[in-house]
Amino acid sequence: MATETAGQRRAERAAAAHAPAGTPASVGTPAARPMRADARRNYERLLTEARTAFTEHGTDTSLEDIARRAGVGIGTLYRHFPNRTALMGAVFQGEVHALVGYARELADAPQPCTALVDWLRALITHASTYRGLSRALMTASADESSGMARCSVPLGEAGAALLTRAQQAGAVRRGVVIGDLLQLTNGIALAAEESPDDPELADRLLTLTLRGLKAGAPDQAGA
């Protein structure tokens, strides 16, 4: 696992004290001033290189290496992204928008339970794309100030609509809440990540999870 130097950590803490998570410093003020052209170019290069690095090496890749690949200093990276989760949240916004859009497409599907399952399967696939993303999403659910909250919050809202529809159709029991369901799916993605030689693991675990969600299933083990 790549680690950062003490100097990098100090820079990260200093940057975090002056810029909101997930927002470039040049647009972080209440007036939301637009970034200068050079700052925008740096921002976009950092996102591009971070996306490539996260895909190739996982979300714990060196931030200093990402800055180097983008052709900027580590201080520039921290001015745009005060911490790792802020950078991750920005990188994954495209995927989050796609998943939210997919949930909207499924909102009127004739089989609400199938729609929910299809969306959860897409969520697992997304979380498995970058090593370490599923763990970050699980952590973000307990920390609304995290830079990853900008990913987890809209996903929760999108999933809640599909879950409610499946419950209203009588396919999923009423006691299920979206927060628990998202934690389960992220846990499945994490398990699949740790077992790359078993490509069917995620689908088997999702199937087991869904059996417990069906209407008529006991609310407590042994009940």
C-alpha positions in Angstrom: 0.0 0.0 0.0 1.3 3.4 -0.9 1.9 5.8 2.0 2.3 9.6 2.1 5.1 11.4 3.9 4.6 13.4 7.1 5.0 16.5 5.1 2.2 15.5 2.8 0.0 14.8 5.7 0.7 18.2 7.2 0.0 19.9 3.9 -3.3 17.9 3.7 -4.4 19.1 7.1 -3.5 22.7 6.4 -5.4 22.6 3.1 -8.4 21.0 4.8 -8.5 23.9 7.2 -8.9 26.4 4.4 -11.0 24.7 1.7 -14.3 22.7 1.8 -14.0 19.0 1.1 -14.3 18.1 -2.6 -14.3 21.6 -3.8 -11.3 23.3 -5.5 -10.0 26.3 -3.5 -10.8 28.7 -6.4 -14.5 27.8 -6.3 -14.8 27.1 -2.6 -15.9 30.5 -1.5 -19.6 31.3 -0.9 -19.6 33.4 -4.1 -18.3 30.3 -6.0 -15.9 32.3 -8.2 -15.0 30.5 -11.4 -11.5 29.1 -11.7 -8.9 30.7 -13.8 -8.1 28.9 -17.1 -4.8 27.5 -15.8 -6.4 26.4 -12.5 -9.2 24.6 -14.4 -6.6 22.9 -16.6 -4.8 21.7 -13.5 -8.0 20.5 -11.9 -9.0 18.5 -15.0 -5.5 17.0 -15.4 -5.6 15.9 -11.7 -9.0 14.3 -12.2 -7.8 12.5 -15.3 -4.6 11.2 -13.7 -6.4 10.3 -10.5 -9.0 8.3 -12.4 -6.2 6.4 -14.2 -4.2 5.8 -11.1 -7.2 4.6 -9.0 -8.1 2.2 -11.8 -4.6 0.8 -12.2 -3.5 0.8 -8.5 -6.5 1.3 -6.3 -7.7 4.3 -4.3 -4.7 4.2 -1.9 -2.3 5.1 -4.7 0.2 7.9 -3.8 -1.3 11.4 -4.1 2.2 12.7 -4.8 2.5 10.4 -7.8 -0.9 11.6 -9.1 0.3 15.2 -8.9 3.6 14.3 -10.6 1.7 12.5 -13.5 -0.5 15.6 -13.8 2.5 17.9 -14.1 1.8 19.9 -10.9 3.1 20.0 -7.4 1.5 18.3 -4.4 0.5 21.7 -3.1 -1.6 22.3 -6.2 -3.3 19.0 -5.7 -4.2 19.9 -2.1 -5.4 23.3 -3.1 -8.0 21.7 -5.3 -8.6 18.6 -3.2 -7.9 19.0 0.5 -7.8 15.3 1.2 -7.9 11.9 -0.5 -11.6 11.4 -0.1 -12.3 14.8 -1.7 -10.3 13.7 -4.7 -12.1 10.4 -4.8 -15.5 12.0 -4.5 -14.7 14.3 -7.5 -13.3 11.4 -9.6 -16.4 9.2 -9.0 -19.0 11.9 -9.8 -19.4 10.7 -13.3 -20.1 7.1 -12.2 -22.5 8.4 -9.5 -24.5 10.4 -12.0 -24.7 7.4 -14.3 -26.0 5.2 -11.4 -28.5 7.9 -10.4 -29.7 8.2 -14.0 -30.0 4.4 -14.2 -32.2 4.5 -11.1 -34.5 7.0 -12.8 -34.7 4.8 -15.8 -35.8 1.9 -13.6 -38.4 4.0 -11.7 -41.2 2.8 -13.9 -40.0 -0.7 -14.6 -42.9 -3.2 -14.6 -41.2 -5.4 -11.9 -40.1 -3.2 -9.0 -38.1 -5.9 -7.3 -36.2 -6.8 -10.5 -35.5 -3.1 -11.0 -34.0 -2.9 -7.5 -31.9 -6.0 -8.0 -30.6 -4.7 -11.4 -29.6 -1.4 -9.8 -27.9 -3.1 -6.8 -25.9 -5.2 -9.3 -24.8 -2.1 -11.2 -23.8 -0.5 -7.9 -21.6 -3.5 -7.0 -20.0 -3.5 -10.4 -19.3 0.2 -10.0 -17.8 -0.3 -6.5 -15.6 -3.1 -7.8 -14.1 -1.0 -10.5 -11.6 0.7 -8.2 -9.9 -1.2 -5.5 -10.7 0.4 -2.2 -13.8 2.3 -3.3 -16.3 -0.1 -1.6 -14.5 0.4 1.7 -14.5 4.2 1.2 -18.3 4.2 0.5 -18.9 2.1 3.6 -17.0 4.6 5.7 -18.7 7.6 4.1 -22.1 6.4 5.2 -21.1 7.1 8.8 -19.5 10.5 8.1 -21.6 13.0 6.2 -18.6 15.5 6.2 -16.5 13.1 4.2 -15.6 14.0 0.7 -17.2 10.7 -0.3 -20.6 11.8 1.1 -21.2 13.6 -2.2 -21.2 10.1 -3.7 -23.1 8.2 -1.0 -25.9 10.7 -0.4 -27.3 10.8 -4.0 -26.9 7.0 -4.3 -28.9 6.6 -1.1 -31.6 8.8 -2.4 -31.8 7.0 -5.7 -31.8 3.6 -4.1 -34.4 4.6 -1.6 -36.9 5.4 -4.3 -36.4 1.9 -5.9 -36.6 0.2 -2.5 -39.8 2.0 -1.6 -41.4 1.0 -4.8 -40.4 -2.7 -4.3 -41.8 -2.6 -0.8 -45.1 -1.0 -2.0 -45.4 -3.9 -4.5 -45.1 -6.3 -1.6 -41.8 -7.8 -2.9 -39.5 -6.6 -0.2 -40.4 -6.5 3.5 -41.1 -3.2 5.2 -38.3 -3.3 7.7 -35.5 -3.0 5.2 -33.9 0.5 5.0 -31.7 1.7 2.2 -28.7 2.5 4.4 -28.4 -1.1 5.5 -28.9 -2.3 1.9 -26.1 -0.1 0.6 -23.8 -1.3 3.3 -24.6 -4.9 2.3 -23.9 -4.2 -1.3 -20.6 -2.4 -0.6 -19.7 -5.4 1.7 -20.4 -7.7 -1.2 -18.2 -5.6 -3.5 -15.4 -5.7 -0.9 -15.7 -9.4 -0.6 -15.5 -9.8 -4.4 -12.5 -7.5 -4.5 -10.7 -9.7 -2.0 -11.5 -12.9 -4.1 -10.5 -12.0 -7.7 -10.4 -15.7 -8.6 -14.1 -16.2 -7.9 -15.9 -14.0 -10.5 -19.3 -15.4 -9.5 -19.0 -14.5 -5.8 -20.7 -11.1 -5.9 -23.7 -12.5 -7.7 -24.0 -15.4 -5.2 -23.8 -13.1 -2.2 -26.3 -10.7 -3.7 -28.7 -13.6 -4.3 -28.4 -14.7 -0.6 -29.0 -11.1 0.5 -32.1 -10.8 -1.6 -33.6 -13.9 -0.1 -33.5 -12.2 3.3 -35.2 -9.1 1.8 -38.3 -10.8 0.5 -41.6 -10.1 2.1 -42.4 -12.8 4.6 -38.8 -13.3 5.6 -38.3 -13.2 9.4 -37.1 -9.8 10.8 -34.8 -11.5 13.2 -32.6 -14.6 13.0 -34.4 -17.6 14.4 -37.8 -15.7 14.5 
